[in-house]
Amino acid sequence: MGIVRKQSILSSIYIYIGFVIGAVNILILFPRYFTTEQIGLTRILLDVAMMFSTVCTLGSIATVLKFYPVYKTHLPREKNDLPALSIVLCTIGCLLLLIAVPLLKPWILRKFGARSPLFIDYFDLIYPFTITLTFFSLFEAYAWSLKKTVLSNALKEFAFRLLTSVLIVLFIVGWISFPEFIGLYSWIFLIPVLIFLYSIIRQKELPLNFSASARASADLPLAVGPAMSATVGSARTPRPVRFERRRRVPLHNQRCLDFARHERLGRRLQGDPACSSRP
């Protein structure tokens, strides 16, 4: 409990400090030194990037959060192919973004352009913002799986707002113009991504094993399917189609079933021939 209490205290400190910095940015600095159109542009870029990054992960976030403990328990570190798989999925999602967004540009401008006319001129900044936010979300999921909650909260709640304050101060003193400010703002998640990457690699928890682990290919639909459903379902009203039967199962029995499924998946990863067939 000592470690948990310490992490909770540190996380709370970072969150509260980040809240104060964010309040200063939004309530004081932005209204005083930026126009309404410029403020609206920063909000639109962040909102659109968050929306697209959710799709670009292709369900890898939910997959990592749910299945990383299973892979870590039942596979040696060098044979764990889940990090490589999740990175590949996010990369494919970003490539699909580069293909789909130009086709959706007229619709996006009609949907969000009214909030800031400048969005038309800086539309291309969606790409770096979305890509860096996608990998930030991925490495944040790994940080939570590795119990690096303090680092995750510090980068998400504190570092983002602090870097925003630095850019605002540089703009106020005249060291950068607004086009340079908004260009740097679109890459604001790059530094947290590099910090996440350095911390995970230093702990040797990001093996890039691109060869499928034993029986892992057979379980990929089992892992990615529910994750993709969770990702797509987060953007619309959920439809209780698959889970109607599970609601009738008592909670204790359902936990036993989930535990048995994880154990079965772990044995498949280890190549147990008794678990070669699907349940």
C-alpha positions in Angstrom: 0.0 0.0 0.0 3.0 2.3 0.5 3.8 2.3 -3.2 0.1 2.8 -4.2 -0.3 5.7 -1.7 2.9 7.3 -3.0 1.9 7.0 -6.6 -1.6 8.4 -5.8 -0.1 11.4 -4.0 2.3 12.2 -6.8 -0.3 11.8 -9.4 -2.7 14.1 -7.6 0.0 16.7 -7.3 0.7 16.6 -11.0 -3.0 16.7 -11.8 -3.7 19.7 -9.6 -0.7 21.6 -10.8 -1.7 20.9 -14.4 -5.2 22.1 -13.6 -3.8 25.4 -12.3 -1.6 25.9 -15.3 -4.4 25.0 -17.7 -6.7 27.5 -15.9 -4.1 30.2 -16.3 -3.7 29.4 -20.0 -7.4 29.3 -20.8 -8.7 32.1 -18.5 -5.9 34.6 -18.6 -3.2 34.1 -21.3 -5.3 33.0 -24.3 -8.0 35.6 -24.0 -5.5 38.4 -23.4 -3.0 37.8 -26.1 -4.9 35.8 -28.8 -7.9 36.6 -30.9 -11.1 34.6 -30.8 -10.3 33.0 -34.1 -6.8 31.9 -32.9 -8.2 30.4 -29.7 -10.8 28.6 -31.7 -8.2 27.2 -34.0 -6.2 25.6 -31.1 -9.4 24.0 -29.7 -10.5 22.7 -33.1 -7.1 21.1 -33.9 -7.1 19.4 -30.5 -10.7 18.2 -30.8 -10.3 16.8 -34.4 -7.0 15.2 -33.5 -8.5 13.4 -30.5 -11.4 12.2 -32.7 -9.1 10.9 -35.4 -6.5 9.4 -33.1 -9.2 7.2 -31.5 -9.8 5.7 -34.9 -6.1 5.5 -35.9 -5.3 3.2 -32.9 -7.5 0.5 -34.6 -8.4 -1.0 -31.2 -4.8 -1.4 -30.1 -5.3 0.6 -26.9 -8.0 -1.7 -25.5 -6.0 -4.7 -26.7 -2.9 -3.6 -24.8 -4.8 -2.8 -21.6 -6.6 -6.1 -21.6 -4.1 -8.6 -22.9 -0.7 -7.2 -22.0 -0.7 -8.9 -18.6 -1.5 -12.2 -20.2 1.4 -11.9 -22.7 3.8 -10.7 -20.0 2.8 -13.6 -17.7 2.9 -16.5 -20.3 5.6 -15.4 -22.7 9.3 -14.5 -22.3 10.0 -10.9 -22.8 11.9 -11.4 -26.1 9.0 -13.4 -27.6 6.3 -10.9 -26.7 4.9 -9.7 -30.0 2.1 -7.6 -28.6 4.2 -4.3 -28.6 5.2 -4.8 -32.3 1.6 -5.7 -33.2 0.1 -2.6 -31.6 2.7 -0.3 -33.2 2.0 -1.8 -36.6 -1.7 -1.3 -36.0 -1.2 2.3 -35.1 1.1 2.9 -38.1 -1.5 1.4 -40.4 -4.2 3.6 -38.8 -2.0 6.7 -39.4 -1.5 5.7 -43.1 -5.2 5.3 -43.5 -5.6 8.7 -42.0 -3.3 10.2 -44.6 -5.4 8.6 -47.3 -8.9 9.3 -45.9 -8.6 12.8 -44.5 -8.0 14.5 -47.9 -11.2 12.8 -49.1 -13.1 14.0 -46.0 -11.7 17.5 -46.1 -14.8 19.2 -47.4 -17.0 17.6 -44.8 -14.6 18.4 -42.0 -14.3 22.0 -43.0 -18.1 22.3 -43.2 -18.4 20.7 -39.7 -15.7 22.6 -37.9 -14.7 25.5 -40.1 -17.5 27.8 -38.7 -15.8 27.8 -35.3 -12.6 29.3 -36.7 -12.0 30.6 -40.2 -8.3 30.0 -39.7 -8.9 26.3 -39.7 -9.1 26.3 -43.5 -5.5 27.8 -43.7 -4.0 25.4 -41.1 -5.9 22.3 -42.0 -2.8 20.3 -42.7 -1.7 20.6 -39.1 -4.2 17.9 -38.3 -1.8 15.2 -39.5 1.1 15.8 -37.1 -1.3 16.5 -34.2 -3.2 13.2 -34.8 -0.2 11.0 -35.4 1.7 12.1 -32.3 -1.5 11.9 -30.2 -2.1 8.4 -31.5 1.3 7.1 -30.4 0.9 9.1 -27.2 -2.3 7.2 -26.4 -0.6 3.9 -27.3 2.4 4.4 -25.0 0.1 5.8 -22.3 -1.7 2.4 -22.4 1.7 0.6 -22.0 2.6 2.9 -19.1 -0.7 2.0 -17.3 0.0 -1.7 -18.0 3.5 -1.3 -16.5 2.0 0.6 -13.5 3.7 3.8 -14.5 0.7 5.8 -13.4 2.7 8.8 -12.1 4.6 9.2 -15.4 1.3 8.9 -17.4 -0.5 11.5 -15.3 2.5 13.8 -15.3 2.9 13.8 -19.1 -0.9 14.0 -19.8 -2.1 16.4 -17.2 1.1 18.5 -16.5 3.5 18.4 -19.3 1.0 19.1 -22.1 -0.2 22.3 -20.3 3.3 23.3 -19.3 4.5 23.1 -22.9 1.4 25.1 -24.0 2.4 27.8 -21.5 6.0 27.8 -22.8 4.7 28.3 -26.4 2.4 31.1 -25.2 5.2 32.9 -23.4 7.4 32.6 -26.5 4.6 34.2 -28.6 4.0 36.9 -26.1 7.6 38.1 -26.0 7.7 38.0 -29.8 10.2 35.2 -30.3 7.8 33.3 -32.5 4.9 34.4 -34.7 1.4 32.9 -34.6 2.1 30.6 -37.6 5.2 29.3 -35.8 3.2 29.0 -32.6 0.4 26.9 -34.1 3.0 24.8 -36.0 4.8 24.0 -32.8 1.5 23.4 -31.0 0.6 20.7 -33.5 3.7 18.8 -32.5 3.2 19.4 -28.8 2.7 15.7 -28.0 6.0 14.7 -29.6 8.1 15.4 -26.5 5.8 13.3 -24.2 5.9 10.5 -26.8 9.7 10.5 -26.7 9.7 10.5 -22.9 7.2 7.6 -22.8 9.3 5.7 -25.4 12.6 6.3 -23.5 11.0 5.2 -20.2 9.5 2.0 -21.6 12.7 1.1 -23.6 14.9 1.8 -20.5 12.7 -0.7 -18.6 13.2 -3.2 -21.5 9.4 -3.6 -21.8 9.1 -2.8 -25.5 10.6 -5.7 -27.5 10.0 -5.3 -31.2 9.3 -8.9 -32.1 7.6 -9.0 -35.5 7.4 -12.8 -35.7 4.1 -14.1 -34.4 4.3 -15.8 -31.1 3.1 -19.4 -30.7 -0.7 -19.6 -31.4 -0.9 -15.8 -31.3 -2.1 -15.6 -34.9 -5.1 -17.8 -34.0 -6.0 -15.5 -31.1 -5.6 -12.2 -33.0 -9.3 -12.0 -33.9 -10.1 -12.9 -30.3 -8.0 -10.0 -29.1 -8.6 -7.3 -31.7 -12.2 -8.0 -32.4 -13.6 -6.8 -29.0 -11.0 -4.0 -28.9 -12.2 -2.7 -32.3 -15.8 -2.9 -31.1 -14.9 -0.9 -28.1 -13.1 1.7 -30.2 -15.9 2.1 -32.7 -18.5 1.9 -30.0 -17.0 4.8 -28.1 -17.9 7.1 -31.1 -21.6 6.2 -31.2 -24.4 4.9 -29.0 -23.6 1.4 -27.9 -25.8 -1.4 -29.1 -26.3 -4.3 -26.7 -26.0 -7.1 -29.3 -23.2 -9.3 -28.3 -23.4 -8.9 -24.5 -27.1 -9.6 -23.9 -26.4 -13.3 -23.0 -23.5 -12.3 -20.7 -25.7 -10.0 -18.6 -27.6 -13.1 -17.4 -24.4 -14.6 -16.0 -23.8 -13.9 -12.3 -20.9 -11.7 -11.6 -18.9 -14.4 -9.8 -19.4 -16.9 -12.6 -18.5 -14.3 -15.2 -15.2 -13.5 -13.4 -14.4 -17.2 -13.4 -15.1 -17.4 -17.1 -12.9 -14.4 -17.8 -10.1 -15.9 -15.7 -10.4 -19.2 -17.6 -10.3 -17.5 -20.9 -7.1 -15.6 -20.0 -5.5 -18.8 -18.8 -6.5 -20.6 -22.0 -5.0 -17.8 -24.0 -1.8 -17.9 -22.0 -1.5 -21.6 -22.6 -2.1 -21.1 -26.3 0.7 -18.5 -26.4 3.0 -21.1 -24.9 2.0 -23.6 -27.5 0.1 -26.1 -25.4 -1.4 -28.6 -27.9 -4.3 -29.3 -25.6 -5.6 -25.7 -26.2 -5.2 -25.7 -29.9 -8.9 -25.7 -30.7 -11.2 -22.8 -30.0 -13.6 -23.0 -27.0 
